[in-house]
Amino acid sequence: MIVVMQKGCSAEAIYNLMERIKGDGYDVHLSEGEERTIVGVVGHSPTPLKEENYSSMPEVEKVLRVTAPYKLASYDFHPNDTLVPLNGTLLGGEKVLVVAGPCSVESREQIIETAHAVKEAGATALRGGAFKPRTSPYSFQGHGEDGLKWMAEAREQTGLPIVTEVMSSELVPLVAEYADVLQVGARNMQNFHLLNACGESQQTVLLKRGMSSKLEDLLMAAEYVLSHGNSRVILCERGIRTFETATRNTFDLGAIPALQQMTHLPVVADPSHATGKWEYVEPVARGAVAAGADGLLLEVHLQPDKALSDGRQSLTPKRFRQLMENVRQVAQAIGRDA
């Protein structure tokens, strides 16, 4: 349920309403827009949740039921698009932001050199895996905290914020010490303990769609983060599992405009994991931007043929620069920048 306050309502009226909701045993989520203030009523309580409980209070304009199972991620609760700060600009605004870097942080020298290369080409943030979830337990699993320290040094030298994956709820405090954005991978999309911990951290969260998950499942996962008052959530389409084997996954281009109708949260695309082959990354990236993606998540490696993970889908710095030039043209064609 949401309570819409009258335009220009007083702070006292909002406070009194929130106290009434808390007194009834429900959680409160406040959304203050340019035109209206909306108060969300969520949770469970012995007190029946009825519109008349709040509709008669001073300066309440109307009370509405939210029919979508995802409450806080819906436009009903937050009618304006959410803009997430990243490196001095806003994800979800006019500019298409690009996060680039290697799948795995392999060494200090590698991540620092890559950071300089992607920054020069126009990247907004640096990605890299310090903890690497792999299909095989015998594959390279990452350098852990050492990898985080190397990424932090790369940030000091380039100014690029860090986007890196967090594997479990226990690791959230450690990763949050170093990272600007906590990435929740596709395999962890419904790891609810991890989602709760990410929400409590109040760090920006990049949430990847699970390999076999519907868009509603993705939004319900985002709801866990949002329920802790953490509104800085970025959704990521990274391809889903189908019967097709020509690409690593099947990139769901239609998910981008669909999500943008379903939620106020920004949506980015990961063409690297979606295709699994560097030859297809740029065409899919261009298509994602044309479809309205707010950003791209791309894998870039200095020597893809020697990469410890996902070398087949990684771009060289030269190919990344060319992609950036072509993506800018697509963005400009639809009235955006990159």
C-alpha positions as a Markdown table, in Angstrom:
| # | Residue | x | y | z |
|---|---|---|---|---|
| 1 | Met | 0.0 | 0.0 | 0.0 |
| 2 | Ile | 1.2 | 3.6 | -0.7 |
| 3 | Val | 0.0 | 6.8 | 0.8 |
| 4 | Val | 0.2 | 9.8 | -1.5 |
| 5 | Met | 0.5 | 13.1 | 0.3 |
| 6 | Gln | -0.9 | 16.4 | -0.9 |
| 7 | Lys | 1.4 | 18.7 | -2.9 |
| 8 | Gly | 3.3 | 20.9 | -0.5 |
| 9 | Cys | 2.3 | 19.0 | 2.6 |
| 10 | Ser | 4.0 | 19.8 | 5.9 |
| 11 | Ala | 6.9 | 17.8 | 7.4 |
| 12 | Glu | 4.7 | 17.4 | 10.5 |
| 13 | Ala | 2.0 | 15.7 | 8.5 |
| 14 | Ile | 4.5 | 13.3 | 7.0 |
| 15 | Tyr | 6.0 | 12.6 | 10.4 |
| 16 | Asn | 2.7 | 11.9 | 12.0 |
| 17 | Leu | 1.7 | 9.5 | 9.2 |
| 18 | Met | 5.0 | 7.6 | 9.5 |
| 19 | Glu | 4.6 | 7.3 | 13.2 |
| 20 | Arg | 1.0 | 6.0 | 12.8 |
| 21 | Ile | 2.2 | 3.4 | 10.3 |
| 22 | Lys | 5.0 | 2.2 | 12.6 |
| 23 | Gly | 2.6 | 2.1 | 15.5 |
| 24 | Asp | 0.4 | -0.2 | 13.5 |
| 25 | Gly | 3.4 | -2.6 | 13.1 |
| 26 | Tyr | 4.4 | -1.9 | 9.5 |
| 27 | Asp | 7.6 | -0.8 | 7.9 |
| 28 | Val | 7.8 | 2.7 | 6.3 |
| 29 | His | 9.6 | 3.7 | 3.1 |
| 30 | Leu | 9.6 | 7.4 | 2.2 |
| 31 | Ser | 9.9 | 8.6 | -1.4 |
| 32 | Glu | 10.1 | 12.4 | -1.9 |
| 33 | Gly | 9.6 | 13.5 | -5.5 |
| 34 | Glu | 9.5 | 16.9 | -7.1 |
| 35 | Glu | 5.7 | 16.9 | -7.1 |
| 36 | Arg | 4.6 | 14.5 | -4.5 |
| 37 | Thr | 5.7 | 12.7 | -1.4 |
| 38 | Ile | 4.8 | 9.0 | -1.3 |
| 39 | Val | 4.9 | 6.9 | 1.9 |
| 40 | Gly | 5.1 | 3.1 | 1.4 |
| 41 | Val | 3.5 | 0.7 | 3.9 |
| 42 | Val | 5.0 | -2.8 | 3.8 |
| 43 | Gly | 5.5 | -5.7 | 6.0 |
| 44 | His | 3.2 | -7.8 | 8.2 |
| 45 | Ser | 1.2 | -6.9 | 11.3 |
| 46 | Pro | -1.8 | -8.1 | 13.3 |
| 47 | Thr | -3.3 | -4.7 | 12.6 |
| 48 | Pro | -5.5 | -5.0 | 9.4 |
| 49 | Leu | -4.1 | -2.9 | 6.6 |
| 50 | Lys | -7.0 | -0.8 | 5.4 |
| 51 | Glu | -7.1 | 2.3 | 3.3 |
| 52 | Glu | -9.3 | 4.1 | 5.8 |
| 53 | Asn | -6.6 | 3.7 | 8.5 |
| 54 | Tyr | -4.7 | 6.6 | 6.8 |
| 55 | Ser | -6.9 | 8.3 | 4.2 |
| 56 | Ser | -8.5 | 10.5 | 6.8 |
| 57 | Met | -5.3 | 11.9 | 8.2 |
| 58 | Pro | -4.4 | 15.5 | 7.5 |
| 59 | Glu | -2.8 | 16.3 | 4.2 |
| 60 | Val | -3.2 | 12.8 | 2.8 |
| 61 | Glu | -4.4 | 13.0 | -0.8 |
| 62 | Lys | -5.1 | 9.3 | -1.5 |
| 63 | Val | -4.3 | 5.8 | -0.5 |
| 64 | Leu | -3.6 | 3.1 | -3.1 |
| 65 | Arg | -3.0 | -0.6 | -3.2 |
| 66 | Val | 0.1 | -1.7 | -5.1 |
| 67 | Thr | -0.9 | -4.8 | -7.2 |
| 68 | Ala | 2.6 | -5.7 | -8.3 |
| 69 | Pro | 4.4 | -8.2 | -6.0 |
| 70 | Tyr | 7.5 | -5.9 | -6.1 |
| 71 | Lys | 6.4 | -2.8 | -4.2 |
| 72 | Leu | 9.4 | -0.6 | -3.7 |
| 73 | Ala | 10.8 | -1.3 | -7.2 |
| 74 | Ser | 7.5 | -0.3 | -8.9 |
| 75 | Tyr | 6.6 | 3.1 | -10.3 |
| 76 | Asp | 3.6 | 3.2 | -8.0 |
| 77 | Phe | 5.9 | 3.8 | -5.1 |
| 78 | His | 8.6 | 5.8 | -6.9 |
| 79 | Pro | 7.1 | 7.6 | -9.9 |
| 80 | Asn | 10.4 | 9.2 | -11.0 |
| 81 | Asp | 13.3 | 7.2 | -12.4 |
| 82 | Thr | 16.1 | 6.4 | -9.9 |
| 83 | Leu | 19.4 | 8.0 | -10.8 |
| 84 | Val | 22.4 | 6.3 | -9.2 |
| 85 | Pro | 25.6 | 8.4 | -8.7 |
| 86 | Leu | 28.7 | 6.9 | -10.3 |
| 87 | Asn | 32.0 | 8.8 | -10.8 |
| 88 | Gly | 30.5 | 12.3 | -10.8 |
| 89 | Thr | 27.7 | 11.4 | -13.1 |
| 90 | Leu | 24.3 | 9.7 | -12.8 |
| 91 | Leu | 23.5 | 6.2 | -14.1 |
| 92 | Gly | 20.0 | 6.4 | -15.5 |
| 93 | Gly | 20.4 | 9.9 | -16.9 |
| 94 | Glu | 21.2 | 11.0 | -20.4 |
| 95 | Lys | 24.7 | 9.5 | -20.5 |
| 96 | Val | 25.2 | 5.8 | -21.2 |
| 97 | Leu | 27.8 | 4.7 | -18.6 |
| 98 | Val | 30.4 | 2.0 | -19.3 |
| 99 | Val | 31.9 | -0.3 | -16.7 |
| 100 | Ala | 34.9 | -2.2 | -18.1 |
| 101 | Gly | 37.8 | -4.4 | -16.9 |
| 102 | Pro | 38.9 | -8.0 | -16.7 |
| 103 | Cys | 36.8 | -10.9 | -15.5 |
| 104 | Ser | 39.5 | -11.7 | -12.9 |
| 105 | Val | 42.0 | -9.5 | -11.1 |
| 106 | Glu | 45.1 | -11.6 | -12.0 |
| 107 | Ser | 47.9 | -9.3 | -10.7 |
| 108 | Arg | 48.6 | -5.8 | -9.5 |
| 109 | Glu | 50.2 | -4.8 | -12.7 |
| 110 | Gln | 47.4 | -6.2 | -14.9 |
| 111 | Ile | 44.5 | -4.4 | -13.1 |
| 112 | Ile | 46.4 | -1.1 | -12.9 |
| 113 | Glu | 47.4 | -1.2 | -16.6 |
| 114 | Thr | 43.9 | -2.2 | -17.6 |
| 115 | Ala | 42.4 | 0.6 | -15.5 |
| 116 | His | 44.4 | 3.2 | -17.3 |
| 117 | Ala | 43.5 | 1.7 | -20.7 |
| 118 | Val | 39.7 | 1.6 | -20.2 |
| 119 | Lys | 39.7 | 5.1 | -18.6 |
| 120 | Glu | 41.5 | 6.5 | -21.7 |
| 121 | Ala | 38.9 | 5.0 | -23.9 |
| 122 | Gly | 36.0 | 6.6 | -21.9 |
| 123 | Ala | 35.0 | 4.0 | -19.2 |
| 124 | Thr | 33.1 | 5.4 | -16.2 |
| 125 | Ala | 34.1 | 2.6 | -13.8 |
| 126 | Leu | 36.4 | -0.4 | -13.4 |
| 127 | Arg | 35.2 | -3.9 | -13.1 |
| 128 | Gly | 37.2 | -6.9 | -11.9 |
| 129 | Gly | 36.7 | -10.1 | -9.9 |
| 130 | Ala | 38.7 | -10.5 | -6.7 |
| 131 | Phe | 36.5 | -13.5 | -5.6 |
| 132 | Lys | 35.6 | -15.6 | -8.7 |
| 133 | Pro | 32.7 | -18.0 | -8.6 |
| 134 | Arg | 33.5 | -20.7 | -11.2 |
| 135 | Thr | 31.6 | -23.7 | -12.5 |
| 136 | Ser | 34.6 | -25.9 | -11.8 |
| 137 | Pro | 36.1 | -25.9 | -8.2 |
| 138 | Tyr | 39.5 | -26.5 | -9.9 |
| 139 | Ser | 39.5 | -23.3 | -11.9 |
| 140 | Phe | 41.1 | -20.0 | -10.8 |
| 141 | Gln | 39.1 | -18.6 | -7.9 |
| 142 | Gly | 40.6 | -15.1 | -7.6 |
| 143 | His | 43.1 | -13.4 | -5.2 |
| 144 | Gly | 40.6 | -12.4 | -2.6 |
| 145 | Glu | 41.5 | -9.4 | -0.5 |
| 146 | Asp | 44.8 | -8.9 | -2.3 |
| 147 | Gly | 42.8 | -8.4 | -5.5 |
| 148 | Leu | 40.6 | -5.8 | -3.8 |
| 149 | Lys | 43.7 | -3.9 | -2.6 |
| 150 | Trp | 45.1 | -3.9 | -6.2 |
| 151 | Met | 41.8 | -2.6 | -7.5 |
| 152 | Ala | 41.8 | 0.1 | -4.8 |
| 153 | Glu | 45.3 | 1.2 | -6.0 |
| 154 | Ala | 44.0 | 1.3 | -9.6 |
| 155 | Arg | 41.2 | 3.6 | -8.4 |
| 156 | Glu | 43.8 | 5.9 | -6.7 |
| 157 | Gln | 45.7 | 6.2 | -9.9 |
| 158 | Thr | 42.8 | 6.6 | -12.3 |
| 159 | Gly | 39.8 | 7.8 | -10.3 |
| 160 | Leu | 37.7 | 5.0 | -11.6 |
| 161 | Pro | 35.2 | 3.6 | -9.1 |
| 162 | Ile | 35.4 | -0.2 | -8.4 |
| 163 | Val | 32.7 | -2.6 | -9.3 |
| 164 | Thr | 33.3 | -6.1 | -8.0 |
| 165 | Glu | 31.4 | -9.2 | -7.1 |
| 166 | Val | 30.6 | -10.2 | -3.5 |
| 167 | Met | 30.1 | -13.9 | -3.0 |
| 168 | Ser | 28.4 | -14.2 | 0.4 |
| 169 | Ser | 26.8 | -12.2 | 3.2 |
| 170 | Glu | 29.9 | -12.7 | 5.4 |
| 171 | Leu | 32.1 | -11.1 | 2.8 |
| 172 | Val | 29.9 | -7.9 | 2.4 |
| 173 | Pro | 31.7 | -5.9 | 5.1 |
| 174 | Leu | 35.2 | -6.7 | 3.6 |
| 175 | Val | 34.3 | -6.0 | 0.0 |
| 176 | Ala | 32.4 | -2.9 | 0.9 |
| 177 | Glu | 35.6 | -1.5 | 2.5 |
| 178 | Tyr | 37.1 | -1.4 | -1.0 |
| 179 | Ala | 34.3 | -1.4 | -3.6 |
| 180 | Asp | 32.1 | 1.4 | -4.7 |
| 181 | Val | 29.5 | -1.0 | -6.2 |
| 182 | Leu | 28.7 | -4.5 | -4.9 |
| 183 | Gln | 27.9 | -6.9 | -7.7 |
| 184 | Val | 25.6 | -9.8 | -7.1 |
| 185 | Gly | 26.2 | -12.4 | -9.7 |
| 186 | Ala | 23.6 | -14.4 | -11.7 |
| 187 | Arg | 24.1 | -17.5 | -9.6 |
| 188 | Asn | 23.5 | -15.5 | -6.4 |
| 189 | Met | 20.5 | -13.5 | -7.6 |
| 190 | Gln | 18.2 | -15.3 | -5.2 |
| 191 | Asn | 20.7 | -15.7 | -2.3 |
| 192 | Phe | 18.4 | -13.8 | 0.0 |
| 193 | His | 20.9 | -13.6 | 2.9 |
| 194 | Leu | 23.4 | -11.9 | 0.6 |
| 195 | Leu | 20.7 | -9.5 | -0.8 |
| 196 | Asn | 19.8 | -8.5 | 2.8 |
| 197 | Ala | 23.4 | -7.9 | 3.7 |
| 198 | Cys | 23.9 | -5.8 | 0.6 |
| 199 | Gly | 20.8 | -3.8 | 1.4 |
| 200 | Glu | 22.0 | -3.2 | 4.9 |
| 201 | Ser | 25.4 | -2.1 | 3.7 |
| 202 | Gln | 23.9 | 1.0 | 1.9 |
| 203 | Gln | 26.4 | 0.5 | -0.9 |
| 204 | Thr | 25.4 | 0.7 | -4.5 |
| 205 | Val | 24.3 | -2.8 | -5.7 |
| 206 | Leu | 24.5 | -4.1 | -9.3 |
| 207 | Leu | 22.1 | -7.1 | -9.4 |
| 208 | Lys | 22.5 | -9.5 | -12.3 |
| 209 | Arg | 19.6 | -11.5 | -13.7 |
| 210 | Gly | 19.7 | -15.2 | -13.0 |
| 211 | Met | 20.3 | -17.5 | -15.9 |
| 212 | Ser | 16.8 | -19.0 | -15.6 |
| 213 | Ser | 14.9 | -16.1 | -14.0 |
| 214 | Lys | 11.9 | -14.1 | -15.1 |
| 215 | Leu | 12.0 | -10.3 | -14.9 |
| 216 | Glu | 9.6 | -10.5 | -12.0 |
| 217 | Asp | 12.1 | -12.7 | -10.2 |
| 218 | Leu | 14.8 | -10.1 | -10.8 |
| 219 | Leu | 12.6 | -7.4 | -9.4 |
| 220 | Met | 11.6 | -9.4 | -6.4 |
| 221 | Ala | 15.4 | -9.9 | -5.7 |
| 222 | Ala | 15.9 | -6.2 | -6.0 |
| 223 | Glu | 13.1 | -5.7 | -3.5 |
| 224 | Tyr | 15.2 | -7.4 | -0.8 |
| 225 | Val | 17.9 | -4.8 | -1.2 |
| 226 | Leu | 15.3 | -1.9 | -1.4 |
| 227 | Ser | 13.5 | -3.1 | 1.7 |
| 228 | His | 16.5 | -2.0 | 3.8 |
| 229 | Gly | 16.2 | 1.5 | 2.6 |
| 230 | Asn | 19.0 | 1.1 | 0.0 |
| 231 | Ser | 17.7 | 2.7 | -3.1 |
| 232 | Arg | 20.9 | 2.5 | -5.1 |
| 233 | Val | 20.1 | -0.6 | -7.1 |
| 234 | Ile | 21.2 | -1.3 | -10.7 |
| 235 | Leu | 19.6 | -4.1 | -12.7 |
| 236 | Cys | 21.7 | -6.1 | -15.2 |
| 237 | Glu | 20.6 | -8.2 | -18.2 |
| 238 | Arg | 23.4 | -10.7 | -18.9 |
| 239 | Gly | 21.6 | -13.3 | -21.0 |
| 240 | Ile | 19.5 | -16.2 | -20.0 |
| 241 | Arg | 19.9 | -20.0 | -20.6 |
| 242 | Thr | 17.9 | -21.4 | -23.6 |
| 243 | Phe | 18.3 | -24.3 | -26.0 |
| 244 | Glu | 20.7 | -22.2 | -28.2 |
| 245 | Thr | 24.4 | -23.0 | -28.1 |
| 246 | Ala | 25.8 | -20.6 | -30.7 |
| 247 | Thr | 26.3 | -18.1 | -27.9 |
| 248 | Arg | 27.2 | -18.6 | -24.3 |
| 249 | Asn | 23.7 | -17.4 | -23.2 |
| 250 | Thr | 20.8 | -15.8 | -25.1 |
| 251 | Phe | 20.8 | -12.1 | -24.7 |
| 252 | Asp | 17.2 | -10.9 | -23.9 |
| 253 | Leu | 17.1 | -7.5 | -25.7 |
| 254 | Gly | 13.4 | -7.1 | -25.0 |
| 255 | Ala | 14.2 | -7.2 | -21.2 |
| 256 | Ile | 15.6 | -3.7 | -21.4 |
| 257 | Pro | 12.5 | -1.8 | -22.5 |
| 258 | Ala | 10.3 | -4.2 | -20.5 |
| 259 | Leu | 12.1 | -3.5 | -17.3 |
| 260 | Gln | 12.1 | 0.2 | -18.0 |
| 261 | Gln | 8.3 | 0.0 | -18.0 |
| 262 | Met | 8.1 | -2.1 | -14.9 |
| 263 | Thr | 10.5 | -0.3 | -12.6 |
| 264 | His | 12.2 | 3.0 | -11.9 |
| 265 | Leu | 15.6 | 1.3 | -11.4 |
| 266 | Pro | 18.3 | 1.8 | -14.0 |
| 267 | Val | 19.1 | -1.1 | -16.3 |
| 268 | Val | 22.5 | -2.0 | -17.8 |
| 269 | Ala | 23.5 | -4.8 | -20.2 |
| 270 | Asp | 26.4 | -7.3 | -20.0 |
| 271 | Pro | 27.1 | -8.3 | -23.7 |
| 272 | Ser | 30.3 | -10.2 | -22.6 |
| 273 | His | 28.6 | -12.9 | -20.5 |
| 274 | Ala | 25.5 | -12.8 | -22.8 |
| 275 | Thr | 27.5 | -13.9 | -25.9 |
| 276 | Gly | 30.6 | -15.5 | -24.6 |
| 277 | Lys | 32.5 | -14.5 | -27.8 |
| 278 | Trp | 34.3 | -11.2 | -28.3 |
| 279 | Glu | 33.1 | -11.0 | -31.9 |
| 280 | Tyr | 29.5 | -10.6 | -30.8 |
| 281 | Val | 30.1 | -8.2 | -27.9 |
| 282 | Glu | 30.1 | -5.0 | -29.9 |
| 283 | Pro | 27.0 | -5.7 | -32.0 |
| 284 | Val | 25.0 | -6.7 | -28.9 |
| 285 | Ala | 26.3 | -3.7 | -27.0 |
| 286 | Arg | 25.1 | -1.4 | -29.8 |
| 287 | Gly | 21.7 | -3.1 | -29.8 |
| 288 | Ala | 21.4 | -2.8 | -26.0 |
| 289 | Val | 22.1 | 1.0 | -26.2 |
| 290 | Ala | 19.7 | 1.4 | -29.0 |
| 291 | Ala | 17.1 | -0.5 | -26.9 |
| 292 | Gly | 17.6 | 2.0 | -24.1 |
| 293 | Ala | 20.1 | 0.5 | -21.7 |
| 294 | Asp | 21.5 | 3.0 | -19.2 |
| 295 | Gly | 24.9 | 1.4 | -19.2 |
| 296 | Leu | 27.2 | -1.5 | -20.3 |
| 297 | Leu | 29.3 | -4.0 | -18.4 |
| 298 | Leu | 32.2 | -5.2 | -20.5 |
| 299 | Glu | 35.1 | -7.5 | -20.1 |
| 300 | Val | 38.5 | -6.1 | -21.3 |
| 301 | His | 41.8 | -8.0 | -21.0 |
| 302 | Leu | 45.3 | -7.0 | -22.0 |
| 303 | Gln | 45.9 | -10.5 | -23.5 |
| 304 | Pro | 42.7 | -12.4 | -23.8 |
| 305 | Asp | 44.4 | -15.6 | -25.0 |
| 306 | Lys | 46.3 | -15.7 | -21.7 |
| 307 | Ala | 43.4 | -14.8 | -19.4 |
| 308 | Leu | 42.8 | -17.0 | -16.4 |
| 309 | Ser | 39.0 | -16.7 | -16.9 |
| 310 | Asp | 36.6 | -15.7 | -19.7 |
| 311 | Gly | 39.3 | -14.8 | -22.2 |
| 312 | Arg | 37.1 | -15.9 | -25.1 |
| 313 | Gln | 34.6 | -13.1 | -24.4 |
| 314 | Ser | 37.1 | -10.4 | -23.5 |
| 315 | Leu | 38.0 | -7.4 | -25.7 |
| 316 | Thr | 41.5 | -6.2 | -26.1 |
| 317 | Pro | 42.0 | -2.5 | -25.2 |
| 318 | Lys | 42.1 | -1.7 | -28.9 |
| 319 | Arg | 38.8 | -3.4 | -29.6 |
| 320 | Phe | 37.3 | -1.7 | -26.6 |
| 321 | Arg | 38.3 | 1.7 | -27.9 |
| 322 | Gln | 36.6 | 0.9 | -31.2 |
| 323 | Leu | 33.5 | -0.3 | -29.4 |
| 324 | Met | 33.3 | 3.0 | -27.4 |
| 325 | Glu | 33.5 | 5.0 | -30.6 |
| 326 | Asn | 30.7 | 3.1 | -32.2 |
| 327 | Val | 28.5 | 3.0 | -29.1 |
| 328 | Arg | 28.8 | 6.8 | -28.8 |
| 329 | Gln | 27.4 | 7.0 | -32.3 |
| 330 | Val | 24.4 | 4.9 | -31.4 |
| 331 | Ala | 23.8 | 6.8 | -28.2 |
| 332 | Gln | 23.9 | 10.1 | -30.1 |
| 333 | Ala | 21.4 | 8.8 | -32.7 |
| 334 | Ile | 18.8 | 8.2 | -29.9 |
| 335 | Gly | 19.5 | 11.5 | -28.1 |
| 336 | Arg | 22.0 | 10.3 | -25.5 |
| 337 | Asp | 25.7 | 10.4 | -24.9 |
| 338 | Ala | 28.3 | 7.8 | -24.0 |
